[in-house]
Amino acid sequence: MRIGELARRTGATARALRHYEQAGLISSLRAANGYRVYDESAVVRVSNIRYLLGAGLTLEDVAAFAACLDGDMPATAPSPRGLAIARERLAVLDARIAAQTEARERLAAVLASHAVGSG
């Protein structure tokens, strides 16, 4: 199937699919006209990539799961390495949320102090 059909069937954009391919997560053959041609198994693989990205992992994180991207990832128990990656990513996200919350509180305090005197 061509990239447009794979995009349609998986909900990914053609740009995202090219990015996944550049990252080595999916592969294609080239037709005589230069178009990318994907195997039917790419549908499951892309769906799993999107599942992991949707869970907050990065493409680099997803690469660690390359060996199991062709199976039913949502129904499969993660490996110890997969759990470690998820815990590391969760810690990064928690730190980012804490930093953004602090910044928001500082900005809200600045706005509140200016709102009192501007009535």
N, C-alpha and C positions, 0 to 999 in steps of 0.2 A: 504494500500500500504506500501511497505517497504521503508526504509530510502533512498535507492538508487534511487527509482522511484520519491520520493518526491523531492530529490535533483535535479534530471533531470528536473522535471516539473517546478521547481521554480527558477533554476539557483543558488541555494544555495549549499554549500558543505555539505557533511554528518557531518563534524566537526562542521560547523555553526549550523546545525539543532540540534545536541546534545547540543550545547551551549545554543540555544534558549530554549530547553527543560529544561536544568539545571536552567535557569533563570525563569522558570515557564511560559513562553510565549506560548509554545505549549505542547501538551501531546500525549503520545502514550500508546498503550497496548503492552503487551509482548506475542508473539506467544509461542507455546509449545517449540520451539527450541531456545527461548531467543531473537529472532529478534524483533526489534521495528516494530510496525504496526500502521500506521497513518490513520485516517479517511480522506475521500475526502475533508472535510472542511479545512484541514490543508494546502491545496494548496493556498487558498485565504488568510489565516492567515499568512503564511510564506511570501507570496507576499507583504502583507501590512507591515510586519516587515521590509522586505528589502527596501520597499518604504520609510519608516520613517528613517531607518539607512542611506539610500542614500541621504536623505535630511539633514543629519548632526546630527541627534539625536543619543543618546547613548542607549544601551539596557535598562538602568535604566529609561531613558526618555520614551522609547517605552512601558515600563510596565505601565505607567500612562494611556496609550491608550488601555489597555487590553480589556476593555468593547466594543470597536468598531473595533477590529482587524478582525472581521469576515464579515465586510461590504465592500462597495466600497469607501475606504478611499480617493483616489484621487478626487472623485467627491463630497465628503461630506464636508460641511463647518466645520472647526474645532470649538471645544467648547472654551469658554473663558479660561479654564484650559489648553487646548491644545495650544492656542495662547500664553499663558504665558510661557509655557515650551519652545516653539519655540523661543520666544524672549530672554529667558534666555540663550538658547544654542547659538543663534546668537551673543549675547554679549560675551560669552566665546570664540567663534570662532574669533570674531573681535579682542579681546585682544591678542589671540595667533598670529594672522596675524600681528598685530602691533609689537609684541615682535620679531617675526621672521624677519620682515622688518628691524627693528633696528639692529638686529644682522647681517643681510646681509649687511647693509650699513657700519657698523663698519669693517666687514671683507673686503669689497670692498675697503674701505679707506686704510686699512693696505696694501692690495695688490697693490693698486695704488701708495702708497708712496714708496714701494720697487721696483716697476717696473720702476720708473723714474731713479733711480740710477744704475740699473743693465743693461742698454742698451749696 
